[in-house]
């Protein structure tokens, strides 16, 4: 199966996700959050920088739990970003 190329909207959503997770991480280190989520620090770094614009659902769920966000809150944050003027 060939995966369709990512759109600019997909990339922008990945960047917003990364920003939200980075903000929620606060003072905690990447090592702390990656360990709590059961992923590598490099994977967390890529997600936070938007280099993995479509991470797996269970990865996002684990990260949201590790930083203390519900998936509902995370989705609302991403939706709020979309409603701002000039958003992708």
C-alpha positions in Angstrom: 0.0 0.0 0.0 1.4 3.4 -1.0 0.8 6.2 1.5 -0.3 9.4 0.0 2.0 12.4 0.4 1.4 14.6 3.4 -0.3 17.9 2.7 0.7 21.3 4.1 -2.2 21.0 6.4 -0.9 17.6 7.7 2.5 19.2 8.3 1.0 22.2 10.1 -1.1 20.0 12.3 2.0 18.0 13.3 3.8 21.3 14.2 0.9 22.4 16.3 0.9 19.0 18.1 4.6 19.3 18.8 4.2 22.8 20.1 1.3 21.7 22.4 3.3 18.8 23.8 6.4 20.9 24.3 4.4 23.6 26.1 2.7 21.0 28.3 6.1 19.4 29.1 7.2 22.6 30.8 10.3 22.2 33.0 10.4 18.5 32.7 13.2 17.0 30.6 12.7 15.2 27.4 14.2 12.1 29.1 11.6 12.2 31.8 8.7 12.5 29.4 10.0 10.0 26.9 10.6 7.4 29.6 7.1 8.0 31.0 5.6 7.6 27.6 7.7 4.5 26.7 9.3 6.1 23.6 12.8 7.2 22.7 14.0 10.7 23.4 14.8 11.0 19.7 11.2 10.2 18.8 9.9 12.8 21.3 12.4 15.3 19.8 11.1 14.7 16.3 7.4 14.9 17.4 8.0 18.2 19.3 9.8 19.7 16.3 7.1 18.6 13.9 9.4 16.2 12.0 6.9 13.4 12.7 3.7 15.1 11.6 1.5 12.0 11.9 2.7 10.0 15.0 0.8 6.8 15.9 -2.3 7.3 18.0 -1.0 5.3 20.9 2.2 7.4 20.9 0.2 10.6 21.1 -2.0 9.1 23.9 1.1 8.0 25.9 2.7 11.4 25.5 -0.5 13.2 26.5 -0.7 11.1 29.6 3.0 11.7 30.4 2.6 15.5 30.2 -0.8 15.4 32.0 -3.1 16.3 29.2 -6.3 14.5 28.3 -6.7 13.7 24.6 -9.8 16.0 24.7 -7.8 18.9 26.0 -5.1 18.2 23.4 -7.7 18.1 20.6 -9.4 21.3 21.8 -6.0 23.0 21.8 -5.3 22.0 18.2 -8.9 23.0 17.2 -8.4 26.4 18.9 -5.2 26.9 16.9 -7.1 26.2 13.7 -9.7 28.9 14.5 -7.1 31.7 14.8 -6.8 34.1 11.9 -4.0 33.0 9.5 -4.0 29.4 10.8 -3.4 26.6 8.3 
